[in-house]
Amino acid sequence: MDNCVFCKPDLEPGQNIVFSNEHCLFLQLESSQIKGKNLEGAGIIVPKKHRVTAFDLTEEEWNATYRLLQEVKQYIDKKHHPDGYNLGWNCGEVGGQHIFHAHFHVLPRYKDEPLAGKGIRFMFKGEANQR
């Protein structure tokens, strides 16, 4: 996985490892630190070993993801003071996955966003997504 930006985070300019444990990393882009910017405080938790989707994680990686998520929430709450969160995995191309190394999105949400109160199902329930 020589060209995977999650196996080798230094391949992505502006991407930083904020926290890690034995099985996973919490990564943030520098742009997520800008107050009021789209995706302020957002980041991803990725397994250290290359796993294509969340379905490929080991039980140990799932447990490590959970433990790291608790640390990440405390960090984001203290630094960015969000009003809520969206959390999620995109799995497979049709599911919206663009980098085929499993990654768990941690998305802080804020009351002053235009889409405040709209959850992850919002886009799926819309008329534009009718089959």
C-alpha positions in Angstrom: 0.0 0.0 0.0 2.8 2.4 -1.0 0.4 5.1 -2.2 -2.3 4.9 0.4 -2.7 8.2 2.3 -4.0 6.4 5.4 -1.2 3.8 5.4 1.3 6.6 4.9 -0.3 9.8 6.3 2.7 11.9 5.3 1.7 11.5 1.6 -1.3 13.9 2.1 0.0 17.5 2.6 -1.6 19.1 5.7 -2.8 15.8 7.2 -1.7 15.3 10.8 -1.8 12.4 13.2 -3.5 13.8 16.3 -3.9 10.7 18.4 -3.1 7.0 18.0 -3.2 3.7 19.9 -2.0 0.2 19.1 -4.4 -0.3 16.2 -5.5 3.0 14.8 -4.9 6.7 14.2 -7.0 9.8 14.4 -6.1 12.0 11.4 -7.1 15.6 10.7 -6.4 18.0 7.9 -4.9 21.4 8.9 -8.0 23.0 7.2 -10.2 21.4 9.9 -8.6 23.7 12.5 -10.0 26.9 10.9 -12.8 28.4 13.1 -16.1 28.5 11.2 -14.8 26.6 8.2 -16.8 23.8 6.7 -15.9 20.6 8.6 -14.3 22.5 11.5 -12.8 19.9 13.9 -13.6 17.0 11.6 -11.3 14.0 11.3 -11.1 10.3 10.6 -10.1 7.3 12.6 -8.3 4.7 10.5 -6.8 1.3 11.2 -3.0 1.2 11.0 -3.2 -2.0 9.0 -4.7 -1.6 5.5 -8.3 -2.7 5.7 -10.5 -2.0 2.7 -13.8 -1.4 4.6 -15.1 -1.4 8.1 -16.3 -5.0 7.5 -12.7 -6.1 7.3 -11.6 -4.8 10.8 -10.7 -7.3 13.4 -12.4 -7.3 16.8 -9.3 -5.7 18.3 -9.4 -2.9 15.7 -13.1 -2.3 16.4 -12.3 -2.0 20.2 -9.3 0.3 19.5 -11.5 2.5 17.3 -14.0 2.8 20.2 -11.3 3.7 22.7 -9.8 6.3 20.4 -13.2 7.8 19.6 -13.7 8.6 23.3 -10.4 10.4 23.3 -11.2 12.2 20.1 -14.6 13.4 21.4 -13.0 14.9 24.5 -10.4 16.7 22.3 -13.0 18.1 19.8 -15.4 19.1 22.6 -12.7 21.0 24.4 -11.2 22.6 21.3 -14.2 23.3 19.0 -17.3 23.1 21.2 -19.7 21.4 18.7 -23.4 21.1 19.3 -23.6 17.6 18.0 -21.9 15.0 15.8 -22.3 12.8 12.8 -20.3 9.6 12.8 -20.0 7.1 9.9 -18.3 4.7 7.6 -18.6 4.9 3.8 -18.2 1.3 2.5 -17.7 0.6 -1.2 -17.8 2.9 -4.2 -21.7 3.1 -4.3 -21.6 3.8 -0.5 -19.5 6.9 -1.2 -16.0 5.5 -0.3 -13.3 7.2 -2.4 -10.2 6.0 -0.5 -10.2 2.2 -0.2 -8.7 2.1 3.3 -11.4 1.9 6.0 -11.9 5.3 7.6 -14.5 6.3 10.3 -15.6 9.9 9.9 -16.0 12.0 13.0 -17.9 15.1 12.0 -18.7 17.8 14.6 -21.9 19.8 13.9 -22.8 23.3 14.9 -26.1 25.1 15.5 -25.2 27.9 13.0 -24.7 25.6 10.0 -27.3 25.9 7.2 -28.0 22.1 7.5 -28.1 22.1 11.3 -30.6 19.5 12.4 -30.2 17.4 9.2 -28.7 14.0 9.9 -27.0 11.5 7.7 -30.3 10.2 6.4 -31.3 13.6 5.1 -29.8 13.2 1.6 -31.0 9.6 1.3 -34.7 10.5 2.0 -34.8 13.3 -0.5 -36.6 13.2 -3.8 -33.4 13.4 -5.7 -32.4 10.0 -4.4 -35.5 8.1 -5.7 -34.8 4.9 -7.5 
